[in-house]
Amino acid sequence: MGWKRGSVIMEAKPYAHVICQKYAEDRCNFCLKSSSNLKKCGTCKNIRYCSIVCQKGDWRIHKTECPIMKRVPNVPTDSIRLYLRLVLLYLDHRSSLKDPKAEAPCIRSFDDLMSRRENIKTDKKRAELFQIATDFLRAYTHGLLQLPSDETLLDIFGKMVINTFTVANEMLQDVAVAIYTSPSVLNHRCRPNAVASFDGRRVVIRAVEDIPSGSLSDVSLTLEFKDL
């Protein structure tokens, strides 16, 4: 039993995401919807939400992120903020022994993603980016967090580099960067048989042609990956 053209193959909410800084004053940090009535986090003053519901939805991670962001004189880049959130989720997962899953059903967890960290070590540009991002973590989490080992940090950074892609709004503008664990299993081709669209932070994968096999290995799509 496969998928007919137009049918939904998969949908998912992100494992982790951050709004692009250029839209941070216009869109909710959590749901990514545009709003003229955004409210700043009362403590760090850096994060904005459209409602109490979204603030509560983001609280699991922002409660740890908040005192860190309060220390930062200038808001960091999108990639550094996403890296910070991935590290915070890693620490939360290890402390609670529960892997946070934003998808149902969850085909993959963050632990299942590839990192190709050895490639990063030999890539001068990305090795420098890793050092900059990790120096940021060490500087602004000092006294607040016990960071994992350098090898674990490199593993997290590598997974981010490979699997981060842009989230587009209704005008096809890139409004966020995100990690989706289950959609990462899909193949990527220039002539895909499926397409990704977004409703806020939720991604929906639909078939653009019949896929008779019903196997995810035969599903391909083109996603705009963020160049980190």
Salt bridges, closest charged atoms under 4 A:
GLU11 OE1 - ARG202 NH1 2.48
ASP58 OD2 - ARG85 NH2 2.83
GLU65 OE1 - HIS62 ND1 2.68
GLU65 OE2 - ARG81 NH2 3.14
GLU65 OE1 - ARG85 NH2 2.88
ASP92 OD2 - ARG60 NH2 2.39
ASP99 OD2 - LYS101 NZ 4.00
ASP111 OD2 - HIS93 NE2 3.53
ASP111 OD1 - ARG94 NH2 3.86
GLU118 OE2 - LYS121 NZ 3.32
ASP135 OD1 - ARG138 NH1 3.66
ASP150 OD1 - ARG138 NH2 2.53
GLU151 OE1 - ARG117 NH1 3.54
GLU151 OE2 - LYS121 NZ 3.53
ASP155 OD2 - LYS159 NZ 3.45
GLU170 OE2 - ARG27 NH2 3.45
ASP199 OD1 - LYS33 NZ 3.72
ASP199 OD2 - ARG202 NH2 3.16
ASP227 OD2 - LYS125 NZ 3.98
ASP227 OD1 - ARG126 NH2 3.57
